[in-house]
Amino acid sequence: MKRIFLSFIASAFVLIFISCDGDYRPVADGNIREVMVVMDSTQWESETAEAIRNVFGKWVQTVPNAEPYYDLRFTNIRSQDHLERIRSHKNIIFAAPIDEDSNTGRQIRGFLDESIEQRVRDGESFAFPFEDQWYKDQYALILTSTSDSALAQKIRNTENSLLSDMLEKELARWEYFVYERYEQTQYSDSLWENHGYKVRIQHDYIKNIDTLNFHSFRRFLPQNDRWMWTWHLDNVDDISFLDQDWIIATRDSLQEQFIKGARDSMYVQTFNRPDLNRPVKTNSFQMGRLIVYETLGTWHMVNGLMGGPFVNFTYYDPDTNRLFMADYNQHAPSVRKQLPFVRQFRAMGRTFESDSTWTPDREEPAL
């Protein structure tokens, strides 16, 4: 799979459109989470179409009501004018076998030069992402192989790579959306100066709790309450203990102490019930020198009728032996689709930075 993904990335450079600061083209149309899937209408029930639905439209269970990973809209190329309208969308997938006799097949062959076509026929490459080809803020993906079944199998085999590439583009969009108006730099600056780390904080979050190593911020709206908190621990020389169980236990302990409801007996806890289609899922990745664990799931209020999605980031800085958490939560029962807010949280948590020169004796006492 690694070899396939490397060829997937290498081939992409042939198609990437290099833009500059003087790019005055309009921004691509459409919702950030909507994907136009361009296939011949006779192939909408093919193995390839089913693989696309199972990968890009799979159901996400780590929100209160399951939602598709992306909202897929299938279309075919009816005319040149229709193709131009398709090209104006934010997210586009063109999918067909390389020799398919259809408008989509011919269009895909038109995208690829002879050397890349040969790589497709040899089974070396099949997926070609490119950005901003026709409009700004656009992500497009060509999927092609020697046959319908071969293409479907390649899509299924590289699910994580395909989703990660599209998600990276989406999170960059959310980061711009969240912070484009304004941000609370005084809060992030204070965390950096007094505690040796920072994370970007949206413009209308207000400081709530401020202790030596726990800090919370809230963005209260009656129909869409959101809050985040950060925590850190010094002198962590070994992280062999760090796994999902430890993350859940630690966040629950902190929330029982600090994230309360209307009464002291009410507090937020992780709702980890795979048997009820409410799982908690953790993945790890590198972010610069930081080791990061990202945990997604839902929470509930102990002794109360409240709940919602959460995203927890646990970061380890090996240069300073410090462990951090940034935790994002939402309570919005009247909001039908909450996955977009989860994606915003995922973008916000990726703005975290740690001071590599920090020493524990620089910690400021709590006021």
HUNOR-V233503 format. One record per pair of residues at least 12 apart in sequence whose C-alpha atoms are under 7 Angstrom apart, sorted by sequence separation. I is the first residue (numbers start at 1). J is the second residue. D is the distance in whole Angstrom. If there is no record, write none. Layout:
i=(I;I)
j=(J;J)
d=(D;D)
This chain:
i=(57;129;188;205;206;216;217;255;256;282;283;297;298;313;314;56;57;128;129;188;205;206;216;255;282;297;312;313;56;57;127;128;205;215;216;255;281;282;296;297;312;313;57;127;128;204;215;280;281;296;312;127;214;215;280;281;295;296;311;312;126;127;184;214;252;280;295;311;328;126;183;184;213;252;279;294;295;310;311;126;183;184;213;294;310;183;293;294;309;310;182;292;293;309;248;292;293;308;179;292;308;326;121;178;291;292;307;308;120;121;290;291;77;290;291;77;271;290;270;271;289;270;271;269;270;268;269;311;268;269;268;269;267;268;311;35;37;41;266;267;311;34;35;36;37;38;39;40;266;313;320;33;34;35;36;37;38;39;266;319;33;34;35;36;37;38;244;265;266;320;36;98;87;88;90;91;92;93;94;95;96;97;98;90;91;92;93;94;95;96;97;98;90;91;92;93;94;95;97;97;97;97;36;37;38;39;35;36;37;38;39;34;35;36;37;38;39;32;29;30;28;29;30;28;29;28;40;40;39;38;237;236;235;236;234;235;236;234;233;234;233;232;233;232;231;232;231;230;231;230;229;230;229;228;229;48;228;47;48;51;55;227;228;47;227;48;226;227;48;51;55;226;47;51;225;226;225;28;56;224;225;27;28;224;26;27;28;223;25;26;27;28;25;223;16;17;15;16;17;12;17;7;8;11;12;7;8;12;8;4;8;4;234;32;200;200;199;199;212;198;199;212;198;211;5;197;198;1;197;196;197;196;196;195;175;194;174;194;171;175;174;175;172;171;61;62;61;62;61;62;62;63;64;62;63;62;64;64;63;67;63;63)
j=(69;141;200;217;218;228;229;267;268;294;295;309;310;325;326;69;70;141;142;201;218;219;229;268;295;310;325;326;70;71;141;142;219;229;230;269;295;296;310;311;326;327;72;142;143;219;230;295;296;311;327;143;230;231;296;297;311;312;327;328;143;144;201;231;269;297;312;328;345;144;201;202;231;270;297;312;313;328;329;145;202;203;232;313;329;203;313;314;329;330;203;313;314;330;270;314;315;330;202;315;331;349;145;202;315;316;331;332;145;146;315;316;103;316;317;104;298;317;298;299;317;299;300;299;300;299;300;342;300;301;301;302;301;302;345;70;72;76;301;302;346;70;71;72;73;74;75;76;302;349;356;70;71;72;73;74;75;76;303;356;71;72;73;74;75;76;282;303;304;358;75;144;134;135;137;138;139;140;141;142;143;144;145;138;139;140;141;142;143;144;145;146;139;140;141;142;143;144;146;147;148;151;91;92;93;94;91;92;93;94;95;91;92;93;94;95;96;90;88;89;88;89;90;89;90;90;102;104;104;104;321;321;321;322;321;322;323;322;322;323;323;323;324;324;324;325;325;325;326;326;326;327;327;327;328;148;328;148;149;152;156;328;329;149;329;151;329;330;152;155;159;330;152;156;330;331;331;135;163;331;332;135;136;332;135;136;137;332;135;136;137;138;136;334;130;131;130;131;132;128;133;124;125;128;129;125;126;130;127;124;128;125;360;170;348;351;351;352;365;352;353;366;353;366;161;353;354;158;354;354;355;355;358;363;344;363;344;364;343;347;347;348;347;347;277;278;278;279;279;280;296;297;298;297;298;298;308;309;309;339;338;339)
d=(5;4;6;6;5;6;6;7;6;5;7;6;6;5;7;6;5;6;6;7;5;6;4;6;4;6;7;5;6;6;7;5;4;5;6;7;6;6;6;7;6;6;6;6;7;6;5;7;5;5;4;5;6;7;6;7;6;6;6;6;6;7;5;5;5;5;5;5;6;5;6;6;5;6;6;6;6;5;7;6;5;5;6;5;4;4;6;7;6;7;5;7;5;6;7;6;6;6;6;5;5;7;7;6;6;7;6;7;6;6;6;5;6;6;7;6;6;5;6;5;7;4;6;6;6;7;6;7;6;6;5;7;5;6;7;7;7;6;6;5;7;6;6;6;6;6;6;5;5;6;6;5;5;5;5;5;5;5;5;6;6;6;6;6;6;5;6;7;6;7;7;6;7;6;7;6;7;6;6;6;7;5;6;5;5;5;5;5;5;5;5;6;6;6;6;6;6;6;5;5;6;7;6;6;6;6;5;5;5;5;6;7;6;6;6;6;6;7;6;6;5;5;6;5;5;5;6;6;6;7;6;5;5;6;7;6;7;5;6;7;5;6;6;4;6;6;5;5;7;4;6;6;5;5;7;6;4;6;7;5;7;6;6;6;5;6;6;7;4;6;6;4;6;6;6;6;5;5;7;6;6;6;6;4;6;5;6;6;6;6;6;6;6;7;5;6;6;6;6;5;5;7;6;6;6;6;7;6;5;7;6;7;7;7;7;6;5;4;6;6;6;5;5;6;7;6;7;7;4;6;6;5;6;6;7;6;6;5;7;5;6;6;7;5;6;6;6;6;7;6;6;6;7;4;6;6;6;6;5;7;7;7)
